[in-house]
Amino acid sequence: MTGSFVVRFYTLTPDQQEWRGQIEHVQSGERSIFLGSQQLLEVMEKFSHQGQSEKGSRPVPKLSKDS
């Protein structure tokens, strides 16, 4: 399955080395936050497999449309 994403990266302070961000799955409009590259990849994988059987997987945390 193919998906499109809008990803925003940021840090909380200029000297912070750990980055975080917000990702939006364009097809569904769902958004999630992530901390670091591993969580980003996990969220992208979950969005990409939406609609398929995901027995035993954790839900993707969602943000409100106001975030």
PyMOL CGO cylinders between C-alpha atoms (Angstrom):
from pymol import cmd
from pymol.cgo import CYLINDER

trace = [
    CYLINDER, 0.00, 0.00, 0.00, 1.24, 3.48, -0.87, 0.3, 1, 1, 1, 1, 1, 1,
    CYLINDER, 1.24, 3.48, -0.87, 0.71, 6.53, 1.31, 0.3, 1, 1, 1, 1, 1, 1,
    CYLINDER, 0.71, 6.53, 1.31, 1.62, 10.20, 1.36, 0.3, 1, 1, 1, 1, 1, 1,
    CYLINDER, 1.62, 10.20, 1.36, 2.77, 11.98, 4.48, 0.3, 1, 1, 1, 1, 1, 1,
    CYLINDER, 2.77, 11.98, 4.48, 3.36, 15.53, 5.66, 0.3, 1, 1, 1, 1, 1, 1,
    CYLINDER, 3.36, 15.53, 5.66, 6.09, 15.54, 8.32, 0.3, 1, 1, 1, 1, 1, 1,
    CYLINDER, 6.09, 15.54, 8.32, 7.12, 18.45, 10.54, 0.3, 1, 1, 1, 1, 1, 1,
    CYLINDER, 7.12, 18.45, 10.54, 10.36, 18.22, 12.56, 0.3, 1, 1, 1, 1, 1, 1,
    CYLINDER, 10.36, 18.22, 12.56, 11.26, 20.43, 15.52, 0.3, 1, 1, 1, 1, 1, 1,
    CYLINDER, 11.26, 20.43, 15.52, 13.17, 20.67, 18.80, 0.3, 1, 1, 1, 1, 1, 1,
    CYLINDER, 13.17, 20.67, 18.80, 11.90, 22.33, 21.95, 0.3, 1, 1, 1, 1, 1, 1,
    CYLINDER, 11.90, 22.33, 21.95, 15.09, 24.35, 22.54, 0.3, 1, 1, 1, 1, 1, 1,
    CYLINDER, 15.09, 24.35, 22.54, 17.90, 25.43, 20.16, 0.3, 1, 1, 1, 1, 1, 1,
    CYLINDER, 17.90, 25.43, 20.16, 20.51, 23.32, 21.99, 0.3, 1, 1, 1, 1, 1, 1,
    CYLINDER, 20.51, 23.32, 21.99, 18.36, 20.19, 22.17, 0.3, 1, 1, 1, 1, 1, 1,
    CYLINDER, 18.36, 20.19, 22.17, 19.79, 17.31, 20.16, 0.3, 1, 1, 1, 1, 1, 1,
    CYLINDER, 19.79, 17.31, 20.16, 16.74, 15.04, 20.29, 0.3, 1, 1, 1, 1, 1, 1,
    CYLINDER, 16.74, 15.04, 20.29, 14.23, 15.95, 17.63, 0.3, 1, 1, 1, 1, 1, 1,
    CYLINDER, 14.23, 15.95, 17.63, 10.53, 15.27, 17.54, 0.3, 1, 1, 1, 1, 1, 1,
    CYLINDER, 10.53, 15.27, 17.54, 7.74, 15.97, 15.15, 0.3, 1, 1, 1, 1, 1, 1,
    CYLINDER, 7.74, 15.97, 15.15, 4.24, 15.58, 13.84, 0.3, 1, 1, 1, 1, 1, 1,
    CYLINDER, 4.24, 15.58, 13.84, 3.19, 13.40, 10.92, 0.3, 1, 1, 1, 1, 1, 1,
    CYLINDER, 3.19, 13.40, 10.92, -0.04, 13.55, 8.95, 0.3, 1, 1, 1, 1, 1, 1,
    CYLINDER, -0.04, 13.55, 8.95, -1.26, 10.73, 6.73, 0.3, 1, 1, 1, 1, 1, 1,
    CYLINDER, -1.26, 10.73, 6.73, -2.64, 12.62, 3.72, 0.3, 1, 1, 1, 1, 1, 1,
    CYLINDER, -2.64, 12.62, 3.72, -5.17, 9.98, 2.63, 0.3, 1, 1, 1, 1, 1, 1,
    CYLINDER, -5.17, 9.98, 2.63, -6.89, 9.67, 6.04, 0.3, 1, 1, 1, 1, 1, 1,
    CYLINDER, -6.89, 9.67, 6.04, -6.12, 13.09, 7.54, 0.3, 1, 1, 1, 1, 1, 1,
    CYLINDER, -6.12, 13.09, 7.54, -4.97, 11.38, 10.76, 0.3, 1, 1, 1, 1, 1, 1,
    CYLINDER, -4.97, 11.38, 10.76, -2.07, 12.91, 12.65, 0.3, 1, 1, 1, 1, 1, 1,
    CYLINDER, -2.07, 12.91, 12.65, 0.35, 11.63, 15.24, 0.3, 1, 1, 1, 1, 1, 1,
    CYLINDER, 0.35, 11.63, 15.24, 3.36, 12.90, 17.17, 0.3, 1, 1, 1, 1, 1, 1,
    CYLINDER, 3.36, 12.90, 17.17, 6.70, 11.09, 17.34, 0.3, 1, 1, 1, 1, 1, 1,
    CYLINDER, 6.70, 11.09, 17.34, 10.00, 11.30, 19.21, 0.3, 1, 1, 1, 1, 1, 1,
    CYLINDER, 10.00, 11.30, 19.21, 13.01, 10.35, 17.09, 0.3, 1, 1, 1, 1, 1, 1,
    CYLINDER, 13.01, 10.35, 17.09, 13.45, 8.38, 13.90, 0.3, 1, 1, 1, 1, 1, 1,
    CYLINDER, 13.45, 8.38, 13.90, 12.37, 4.99, 15.27, 0.3, 1, 1, 1, 1, 1, 1,
    CYLINDER, 12.37, 4.99, 15.27, 8.93, 6.25, 16.32, 0.3, 1, 1, 1, 1, 1, 1,
    CYLINDER, 8.93, 6.25, 16.32, 8.58, 8.10, 13.00, 0.3, 1, 1, 1, 1, 1, 1,
    CYLINDER, 8.58, 8.10, 13.00, 9.15, 4.87, 11.08, 0.3, 1, 1, 1, 1, 1, 1,
    CYLINDER, 9.15, 4.87, 11.08, 6.74, 2.95, 13.34, 0.3, 1, 1, 1, 1, 1, 1,
    CYLINDER, 6.74, 2.95, 13.34, 3.99, 5.53, 12.81, 0.3, 1, 1, 1, 1, 1, 1,
    CYLINDER, 3.99, 5.53, 12.81, 4.54, 5.54, 9.03, 0.3, 1, 1, 1, 1, 1, 1,
    CYLINDER, 4.54, 5.54, 9.03, 4.34, 1.75, 8.97, 0.3, 1, 1, 1, 1, 1, 1,
    CYLINDER, 4.34, 1.75, 8.97, 1.08, 1.73, 10.95, 0.3, 1, 1, 1, 1, 1, 1,
    CYLINDER, 1.08, 1.73, 10.95, -0.49, 4.34, 8.66, 0.3, 1, 1, 1, 1, 1, 1,
    CYLINDER, -0.49, 4.34, 8.66, 0.65, 2.37, 5.61, 0.3, 1, 1, 1, 1, 1, 1,
    CYLINDER, 0.65, 2.37, 5.61, -1.05, -0.79, 6.90, 0.3, 1, 1, 1, 1, 1, 1,
    CYLINDER, -1.05, -0.79, 6.90, -4.36, 0.83, 7.82, 0.3, 1, 1, 1, 1, 1, 1,
    CYLINDER, -4.36, 0.83, 7.82, -7.27, -1.29, 6.76, 0.3, 1, 1, 1, 1, 1, 1,
    CYLINDER, -7.27, -1.29, 6.76, -5.24, -4.49, 6.92, 0.3, 1, 1, 1, 1, 1, 1,
    CYLINDER, -5.24, -4.49, 6.92, -5.40, -6.92, 9.82, 0.3, 1, 1, 1, 1, 1, 1,
    CYLINDER, -5.40, -6.92, 9.82, -3.14, -5.64, 12.62, 0.3, 1, 1, 1, 1, 1, 1,
    CYLINDER, -3.14, -5.64, 12.62, -3.79, -8.25, 15.29, 0.3, 1, 1, 1, 1, 1, 1,
    CYLINDER, -3.79, -8.25, 15.29, -1.82, -7.46, 18.43, 0.3, 1, 1, 1, 1, 1, 1,
    CYLINDER, -1.82, -7.46, 18.43, -0.54, -4.06, 17.30, 0.3, 1, 1, 1, 1, 1, 1,
    CYLINDER, -0.54, -4.06, 17.30, -0.60, -0.89, 19.36, 0.3, 1, 1, 1, 1, 1, 1,
    CYLINDER, -0.60, -0.89, 19.36, -2.88, 1.96, 18.22, 0.3, 1, 1, 1, 1, 1, 1,
    CYLINDER, -2.88, 1.96, 18.22, -1.29, 5.06, 16.70, 0.3, 1, 1, 1, 1, 1, 1,
    CYLINDER, -1.29, 5.06, 16.70, -1.67, 8.05, 19.06, 0.3, 1, 1, 1, 1, 1, 1,
    CYLINDER, -1.67, 8.05, 19.06, -3.86, 10.67, 17.40, 0.3, 1, 1, 1, 1, 1, 1,
    CYLINDER, -3.86, 10.67, 17.40, -3.90, 14.44, 17.71, 0.3, 1, 1, 1, 1, 1, 1,
    CYLINDER, -3.90, 14.44, 17.71, -6.93, 16.63, 17.54, 0.3, 1, 1, 1, 1, 1, 1,
    CYLINDER, -6.93, 16.63, 17.54, -7.46, 18.71, 14.40, 0.3, 1, 1, 1, 1, 1, 1,
    CYLINDER, -7.46, 18.71, 14.40, -6.63, 21.83, 16.52, 0.3, 1, 1, 1, 1, 1, 1,
    CYLINDER, -6.63, 21.83, 16.52, -3.00, 20.74, 17.13, 0.3, 1, 1, 1, 1, 1, 1,
]
cmd.load_cgo(trace, "trace")
